[in-house]
């Protein structure tokens, strides 16, 4: 499940397991915090000057510091007039 633009604050996660082996079961929970602009070690090398809905374009990105044996998650924000975030492209770097 993805929660896009969650409200700030404390969250509680409940897992209802079906067909578990009985008793307690372990689950993995991953969380990421991605700022709307700036931060991290993701760099955009090139991108179209503008975007048109329903068309495609190429965005070249690079990532420094993606340590081996780790899993990284990132986003490229697409901004419009007034620096309004129009959408995001999410991706992962799996060095595991």
N, CA, C and O atoms as a GROMACS GRO file, in nm:
protein
  384
    1UNK      N    1   0.085  -0.117   0.000
    1UNK     CA    2   0.000   0.000   0.000
    1UNK      C    3   0.090   0.123   0.000
    1UNK      O    4   0.191   0.126   0.070
    2UNK      N    5   0.054   0.222  -0.077
    2UNK     CA    6   0.125   0.350  -0.080
    2UNK      C    7   0.034   0.458  -0.027
    2UNK      O    8  -0.083   0.466  -0.064
    3UNK      N    9   0.087   0.543   0.060
    3UNK     CA   10   0.014   0.658   0.110
    3UNK      C   11   0.085   0.781   0.056
    3UNK      O   12   0.195   0.813   0.101
    4UNK      N   13   0.023   0.849  -0.038
    4UNK     CA   14   0.083   0.964  -0.103
    4UNK      C   15   0.047   1.090  -0.026
    4UNK      O   16  -0.070   1.111   0.008
    5UNK      N   17   0.147   1.173   0.001
    5UNK     CA   18   0.129   1.299   0.074
    5UNK      C   19   0.055   1.279   0.208
    5UNK      O   20  -0.049   1.340   0.230
    6UNK      N   21   0.108   1.195   0.295
    6UNK     CA   22   0.040   1.170   0.424
    6UNK      C   23   0.044   1.294   0.514
    6UNK      O   24   0.134   1.377   0.504
    7UNK      N   25  -0.053   1.303   0.600
    7UNK     CA   26  -0.059   1.411   0.697
    7UNK      C   27   0.051   1.390   0.801
    7UNK      O   28   0.079   1.277   0.840
    8UNK      N   29   0.115   1.500   0.845
    8UNK     CA   30   0.216   1.490   0.950
    8UNK      C   31   0.156   1.434   1.078
    8UNK      O   32   0.038   1.456   1.107
    9UNK      N   33   0.238   1.361   1.154
    9UNK     CA   34   0.192   1.310   1.281
    9UNK      C   35   0.232   1.165   1.302
    9UNK      O   36   0.304   1.107   1.220
   10UNK      N   37   0.186   1.107   1.410
   10UNK     CA   38   0.215   0.967   1.443
   10UNK      C   39   0.114   0.877   1.373
   10UNK      O   40  -0.006   0.906   1.369
   11UNK      N   41   0.163   0.768   1.318
   11UNK     CA   42   0.078   0.672   1.248
   11UNK      C   43   0.089   0.537   1.317
   11UNK      O   44   0.195   0.503   1.370
   12UNK      N   45  -0.018   0.460   1.318
   12UNK     CA   46  -0.019   0.324   1.370
   12UNK      C   47  -0.056   0.231   1.256
   12UNK      O   48  -0.151   0.257   1.182
   13UNK      N   49   0.018   0.122   1.242
   13UNK     CA   50  -0.008   0.026   1.135
   13UNK      C   51  -0.055  -0.105   1.197
   13UNK      O   52   0.010  -0.159   1.286
   14UNK      N   53  -0.168  -0.155   1.149
   14UNK     CA   54  -0.221  -0.284   1.194
   14UNK      C   55  -0.213  -0.382   1.078
   14UNK      O   56  -0.246  -0.347   0.965
   15UNK      N   57  -0.171  -0.503   1.107
   15UNK     CA   58  -0.164  -0.608   1.004
   15UNK      C   59  -0.261  -0.718   1.042
   15UNK      O   60  -0.254  -0.773   1.152
   16UNK      N   61  -0.350  -0.748   0.950
   16UNK     CA   62  -0.441  -0.860   0.970
   16UNK      C   63  -0.392  -0.972   0.878
   16UNK      O   64  -0.415  -0.968   0.757
   17UNK      N   65  -0.326  -1.072   0.936
   17UNK     CA   66  -0.268  -1.179   0.856
   17UNK      C   67  -0.366  -1.292   0.830
   17UNK      O   68  -0.436  -1.337   0.920
   18UNK      N   69  -0.370  -1.338   0.705
   18UNK     CA   70  -0.451  -1.453   0.668
   18UNK      C   71  -0.357  -1.570   0.642
   18UNK      O   72  -0.248  -1.552   0.588
   19UNK      N   73  -0.399  -1.687   0.682
   19UNK     CA   74  -0.321  -1.810   0.661
   19UNK      C   75  -0.182  -1.801   0.722
   19UNK      O   76  -0.084  -1.846   0.662
   20UNK      N   77  -0.173  -1.743   0.840
   20UNK     CA   78  -0.044  -1.737   0.909
   20UNK      C   79  -0.017  -1.872   0.976
   20UNK      O   80  -0.111  -1.948   0.997
   21UNK      N   81   0.108  -1.902   1.008
   21UNK     CA   82   0.141  -2.032   1.065
   21UNK      C   83   0.089  -2.051   1.208
   21UNK      O   84   0.104  -2.159   1.265
   22UNK      N   85   0.030  -1.948   1.266
   22UNK     CA   86  -0.022  -1.958   1.403
   22UNK      C   87   0.064  -1.879   1.498
   22UNK      O   88   0.184  -1.863   1.476
   23UNK      N   89   0.004  -1.831   1.604
   23UNK     CA   90   0.079  -1.750   1.699
   23UNK      C   91   0.122  -1.619   1.636
   23UNK      O   92   0.055  -1.566   1.546
   24UNK      N   93   0.235  -1.568   1.683
   24UNK     CA   94   0.288  -1.443   1.628
   24UNK      C   95   0.356  -1.467   1.494
   24UNK      O   96   0.415  -1.572   1.472
   25UNK      N   97   0.346  -1.370   1.407
   25UNK     CA   98   0.415  -1.375   1.277
   25UNK      C   99   0.491  -1.245   1.258
   25UNK      O  100   0.445  -1.139   1.301
   26UNK      N  101   0.606  -1.252   1.193
   26UNK     CA  102   0.686  -1.132   1.165
   26UNK      C  103   0.653  -1.078   1.027
   26UNK      O  104   0.630  -1.155   0.933
   27UNK      N  105   0.650  -0.945   1.016
   27UNK     CA  106   0.625  -0.877   0.889
   27UNK      C  107   0.730  -0.769   0.872
   27UNK      O  108   0.779  -0.713   0.971
   28UNK      N  109   0.765  -0.738   0.747
   28UNK     CA  110   0.856  -0.629   0.718
   28UNK      C  111   0.774  -0.506   0.683
   28UNK      O  112   0.678  -0.514   0.608
   29UNK      N  113   0.813  -0.391   0.737
   29UNK     CA  114   0.749  -0.264   0.705
   29UNK      C  115   0.858  -0.168   0.662
   29UNK      O  116   0.953  -0.143   0.737
   30UNK      N  117   0.845  -0.113   0.542
   30UNK     CA  118   0.942  -0.017   0.490
   30UNK      C  119   0.876   0.119   0.483
   30UNK      O  120   0.760   0.131   0.445
   31UNK      N  121   0.950   0.222   0.521
   31UNK     CA  122   0.901   0.358   0.510
   31UNK      C  123   1.007   0.445   0.445
   31UNK      O  124   1.127   0.423   0.463
   32UNK      N  125   0.962   0.543   0.370
   32UNK     CA  126   1.053   0.638   0.307
   32UNK      C  127   0.997   0.777   0.326
   32UNK      O  128   0.875   0.797   0.324
   33UNK      N  129   1.086   0.872   0.344
   33UNK     CA  130   1.048   1.013   0.349
   33UNK      C  131   1.120   1.082   0.235
   33UNK      O  132   1.244   1.085   0.232
   34UNK      N  133   1.045   1.136   0.142
   34UNK     CA  134   1.103   1.198   0.024
   34UNK      C  135   1.058   1.343   0.020
   34UNK      O  136   0.938   1.370   0.013
   35UNK      N  137   1.154   1.438   0.023
   35UNK     CA  138   1.114   1.580   0.019
   35UNK      C  139   1.058   1.616  -0.119
   35UNK      O  140   1.094   1.554  -0.219
   36UNK      N  141   0.971   1.718  -0.124
   36UNK     CA  142   0.915   1.764  -0.251
   36UNK      C  143   1.023   1.817  -0.344
   36UNK      O  144   1.018   1.793  -0.465
   37UNK      N  145   1.120   1.889  -0.290
   37UNK     CA  146   1.228   1.944  -0.372
   37UNK      C  147   1.358   1.935  -0.294
   37UNK      O  148   1.360   1.947  -0.172
   38UNK      N  149   1.467   1.914  -0.367
   38UNK     CA  150   1.600   1.914  -0.306
   38UNK      C  151   1.622   1.797  -0.214
   38UNK      O  152   1.533   1.716  -0.191
   39UNK      N  153   1.742   1.789  -0.161
   39UNK     CA  154   1.777   1.686  -0.065
   39UNK      C  155   1.821   1.558  -0.132
   39UNK      O  156   1.797   1.537  -0.251
   40UNK      N  157   1.885   1.472  -0.056
   40UNK     CA  158   1.928   1.343  -0.106
   40UNK      C  159   2.047   1.354  -0.199
   40UNK      O  160   2.106   1.461  -0.214
   41UNK      N  161   2.082   1.243  -0.262
   41UNK     CA  162   2.199   1.240  -0.349
   41UNK      C  163   2.159   1.205  -0.492
   41UNK      O  164   2.239   1.148  -0.567
   42UNK      N  165   2.038   1.238  -0.530
   42UNK     CA  166   1.989   1.219  -0.665
   42UNK      C  167   2.014   1.346  -0.744
   42UNK      O  168   1.982   1.456  -0.698
   43UNK      N  169   2.070   1.332  -0.863
   43UNK     CA  170   2.095   1.447  -0.950
   43UNK      C  171   2.025   1.424  -1.084
   43UNK      O  172   2.027   1.313  -1.137
   44UNK      N  173   1.965   1.528  -1.136
   44UNK     CA  174   1.902   1.520  -1.268
   44UNK      C  175   2.001   1.575  -1.369
   44UNK      O  176   2.040   1.692  -1.364
   45UNK      N  177   2.043   1.488  -1.462
   45UNK     CA  178   2.141   1.527  -1.563
   45UNK      C  179   2.078   1.604  -1.677
   45UNK      O  180   2.132   1.705  -1.722
   46UNK      N  181   1.963   1.557  -1.725
   46UNK     CA  182   1.894   1.626  -1.834
   46UNK      C  183   1.745   1.593  -1.826
   46UNK      O  184   1.705   1.488  -1.775
   47UNK      N  185   1.665   1.685  -1.878
   47UNK     CA  186   1.520   1.665  -1.880
   47UNK      C  187   1.460   1.758  -1.983
   47UNK      O  188   1.521   1.859  -2.019
   48UNK      N  189   1.340   1.727  -2.031
   48UNK     CA  190   1.273   1.818  -2.125
   48UNK      C  191   1.246   1.953  -2.058
   48UNK      O  192   1.229   1.960  -1.936
   49UNK      N  193   1.244   2.059  -2.137
   49UNK     CA  194   1.217   2.193  -2.084
   49UNK      C  195   1.073   2.205  -2.034
   49UNK      O  196   1.044   2.286  -1.945
   50UNK      N  197   0.983   2.125  -2.092
   50UNK     CA  198   0.843   2.127  -2.050
   50UNK      C  199   0.783   1.991  -2.078
   50UNK      O  200   0.841   1.908  -2.148
   51UNK      N  201   0.665   1.969  -2.023
   51UNK     CA  202   0.597   1.840  -2.040
   51UNK      C  203   0.455   1.863  -2.090
   51UNK      O  204   0.393   1.966  -2.062
   52UNK      N  205   0.406   1.767  -2.166
   52UNK     CA  206   0.269   1.772  -2.216
   52UNK      C  207   0.201   1.642  -2.175
   52UNK      O  208   0.254   1.534  -2.199
   53UNK      N  209   0.084   1.652  -2.113
   53UNK     CA  210   0.011   1.535  -2.068
   53UNK      C  211  -0.013   1.440  -2.185
   53UNK      O  212  -0.054   1.481  -2.293
   54UNK      N  213   0.013   1.310  -2.160
   54UNK     CA  214  -0.011   1.208  -2.261
   54UNK      C  215   0.106   1.183  -2.353
   54UNK      O  216   0.098   1.099  -2.442
   55UNK      N  217   0.217   1.255  -2.334
   55UNK     CA  218   0.336   1.233  -2.414
   55UNK      C  219   0.447   1.176  -2.327
   55UNK      O  220   0.433   1.171  -2.205
   56UNK      N  221   0.556   1.135  -2.388
   56UNK     CA  222   0.669   1.082  -2.313
   56UNK      C  223   0.791   1.170  -2.334
   56UNK      O  224   0.799   1.246  -2.430
   57UNK      N  225   0.884   1.159  -2.242
   57UNK     CA  226   1.011   1.231  -2.252
   57UNK      C  227   1.115   1.153  -2.175
   57UNK      O  228   1.083   1.061  -2.100
   58UNK      N  229   1.241   1.190  -2.192
   58UNK     CA  230   1.350   1.121  -2.124
   58UNK      C  231   1.410   1.212  -2.018
   58UNK      O  232   1.444   1.327  -2.045
   59UNK      N  233   1.422   1.158  -1.897
   59UNK     CA  234   1.488   1.227  -1.787
   59UNK      C  235   1.606   1.140  -1.745
   59UNK      O  236   1.588   1.023  -1.713
   60UNK      N  237   1.725   1.198  -1.746
   60UNK     CA  238   1.845   1.124  -1.708
   60UNK      C  239   1.881   1.160  -1.564
   60UNK      O  240   1.897   1.277  -1.530
   61UNK      N  241   1.892   1.057  -1.479
   61UNK     CA  242   1.925   1.080  -1.339
   61UNK      C  243   2.048   0.998  -1.300
   61UNK      O  244   2.079   0.897  -1.364
   62UNK      N  245   2.115   1.042  -1.196
   62UNK     CA  246   2.225   0.965  -1.138
   62UNK      C  247   2.213   0.973  -0.987
   62UNK      O  248   2.154   1.066  -0.932
   63UNK      N  249   2.269   0.875  -0.922
   63UNK     CA  250   2.258   0.864  -0.777
   63UNK      C  251   2.394   0.834  -0.721
   63UNK      O  252   2.457   0.736  -0.761
   64UNK      N  253   2.442   0.916  -0.630
   64UNK     CA  254   2.571   0.891  -0.566
   64UNK      C  255   2.547   0.843  -0.424
   64UNK      O  256   2.448   0.880  -0.360
   65UNK      N  257   2.636   0.761  -0.376
   65UNK     CA  258   2.628   0.713  -0.238
   65UNK      C  259   2.531   0.599  -0.217
   65UNK      O  260   2.496   0.570  -0.103
   66UNK      N  261   2.487   0.533  -0.323
   66UNK     CA  262   2.397   0.418  -0.310
   66UNK      C  263   2.483   0.298  -0.269
   66UNK      O  264   2.529   0.221  -0.354
   67UNK      N  265   2.502   0.283  -0.141
   67UNK     CA  266   2.590   0.181  -0.084
   67UNK      C  267   2.545   0.040  -0.123
   67UNK      O  268   2.426   0.011  -0.128
   68UNK      N  269   2.642  -0.046  -0.150
   68UNK     CA  270   2.612  -0.186  -0.182
   68UNK      C  271   2.537  -0.250  -0.067
   68UNK      O  272   2.553  -0.210   0.049
   69UNK      N  273   2.456  -0.347  -0.098
   69UNK     CA  274   2.376  -0.424   0.000
   69UNK      C  275   2.265  -0.342   0.063
   69UNK      O  276   2.214  -0.380   0.169
   70UNK      N  277   2.226  -0.230   0.001
   70UNK     CA  278   2.116  -0.150   0.054
   70UNK      C  279   2.015  -0.123  -0.056
   70UNK      O  280   2.044  -0.137  -0.175
   71UNK      N  281   1.896  -0.084  -0.014
   71UNK     CA  282   1.785  -0.057  -0.103
   71UNK      C  283   1.748   0.090  -0.089
   71UNK      O  284   1.724   0.137   0.022
   72UNK      N  285   1.744   0.162  -0.199
   72UNK     CA  286   1.718   0.305  -0.198
   72UNK      C  287   1.591   0.334  -0.277
   72UNK      O  288   1.560   0.265  -0.374
   73UNK      N  289   1.518   0.436  -0.234
   73UNK     CA  290   1.395   0.476  -0.300
   73UNK      C  291   1.403   0.625  -0.327
   73UNK      O  292   1.445   0.700  -0.238
   74UNK      N  293   1.365   0.670  -0.444
   74UNK     CA  294   1.374   0.811  -0.475
   74UNK      C  295   1.256   0.859  -0.558
   74UNK      O  296   1.171   0.780  -0.600
   75UNK      N  297   1.253   0.989  -0.580
   75UNK     CA  298   1.145   1.048  -0.658
   75UNK      C  299   1.197   1.170  -0.732
   75UNK      O  300   1.283   1.243  -0.684
   76UNK      N  301   1.143   1.190  -0.850
   76UNK     CA  302   1.168   1.312  -0.926
   76UNK      C  303   1.036   1.387  -0.926
   76UNK      O  304   0.934   1.335  -0.973
   77UNK      N  305   1.036   1.509  -0.874
   77UNK     CA  306   0.915   1.592  -0.871
   77UNK      C  307   0.907   1.671  -1.000
   77UNK      O  308   1.007   1.726  -1.047
   78UNK      N  309   0.788   1.677  -1.057
   78UNK     CA  310   0.762   1.755  -1.178
   78UNK      C  311   0.686   1.879  -1.135
   78UNK      O  312   0.574   1.870  -1.084
   79UNK      N  313   0.746   1.996  -1.157
   79UNK     CA  314   0.686   2.120  -1.108
   79UNK      C  315   0.633   2.205  -1.222
   79UNK      O  316   0.684   2.200  -1.334
   80UNK      N  317   0.531   2.280  -1.191
   80UNK     CA  318   0.469   2.370  -1.288
   80UNK      C  319   0.483   2.513  -1.243
   80UNK      O  320   0.571   2.546  -1.164
   81UNK      N  321   0.396   2.600  -1.294
   81UNK     CA  322   0.401   2.742  -1.258
   81UNK      C  323   0.393   2.760  -1.107
   81UNK      O  324   0.317   2.692  -1.039
   82UNK      N  325   0.470   2.853  -1.056
   82UNK     CA  326   0.469   2.882  -0.913
   82UNK      C  327   0.533   2.772  -0.830
   82UNK      O  328   0.509   2.764  -0.710
   83UNK      N  329   0.615   2.686  -0.893
   83UNK     CA  330   0.682   2.575  -0.825
   83UNK      C  331   0.584   2.475  -0.764
   83UNK      O  332   0.617   2.409  -0.666
   84UNK      N  333   0.465   2.464  -0.821
   84UNK     CA  334   0.365   2.369  -0.775
   84UNK      C  335   0.403   2.230  -0.823
   84UNK      O  336   0.428   2.210  -0.942
   85UNK      N  337   0.406   2.132  -0.732
   85UNK     CA  338   0.436   1.995  -0.771
   85UNK      C  339   0.316   1.938  -0.845
   85UNK      O  340   0.207   1.926  -0.790
   86UNK      N  341   0.338   1.902  -0.973
   86UNK     CA  342   0.232   1.850  -1.058
   86UNK      C  343   0.223   1.698  -1.050
   86UNK      O  344   0.118   1.640  -1.078
   87UNK      N  345   0.332   1.635  -1.013
   87UNK     CA  346   0.336   1.490  -1.004
   87UNK      C  347   0.477   1.444  -0.971
   87UNK      O  348   0.570   1.525  -0.965
   88UNK      N  349   0.492   1.314  -0.948
   88UNK     CA  350   0.622   1.257  -0.914
   88UNK      C  351   0.643   1.127  -0.990
   88UNK      O  352   0.548   1.053  -1.017
   89UNK      N  353   0.767   1.101  -1.024
   89UNK     CA  354   0.807   0.972  -1.078
   89UNK      C  355   0.888   0.903  -0.969
   89UNK      O  356   0.991   0.954  -0.927
   90UNK      N  357   0.842   0.787  -0.925
   90UNK     CA  358   0.909   0.712  -0.818
   90UNK      C  359   0.995   0.602  -0.880
   90UNK      O  360   0.960   0.544  -0.983
   91UNK      N  361   1.107   0.573  -0.816
   91UNK     CA  362   1.195   0.466  -0.864
   91UNK      C  363   1.273   0.410  -0.748
   91UNK      O  364   1.279   0.469  -0.641
   92UNK      N  365   1.333   0.295  -0.770
   92UNK     CA  366   1.416   0.232  -0.666
   92UNK      C  367   1.551   0.195  -0.723
   92UNK      O  368   1.565   0.166  -0.842
   93UNK      N  369   1.650   0.197  -0.637
   93UNK     CA  370   1.784   0.147  -0.666
   93UNK      C  371   1.806   0.031  -0.572
   93UNK      O  372   1.817   0.049  -0.451
   94UNK      N  373   1.814  -0.088  -0.627
   94UNK     CA  374   1.827  -0.210  -0.546
   94UNK      C  375   1.970  -0.261  -0.556
   94UNK      O  376   2.005  -0.327  -0.653
   95UNK      N  377   2.051  -0.232  -0.455
   95UNK     CA  378   2.191  -0.277  -0.452
   95UNK      C  379   2.208  -0.398  -0.360
   95UNK      O  380   2.319  -0.427  -0.315
   96UNK      N  381   2.098  -0.470  -0.333
   96UNK     CA  382   2.108  -0.584  -0.242
   96UNK      C  383   2.158  -0.705  -0.313
   96UNK      O  384   2.172  -0.811  -0.252
   0.00000   0.00000   0.00000
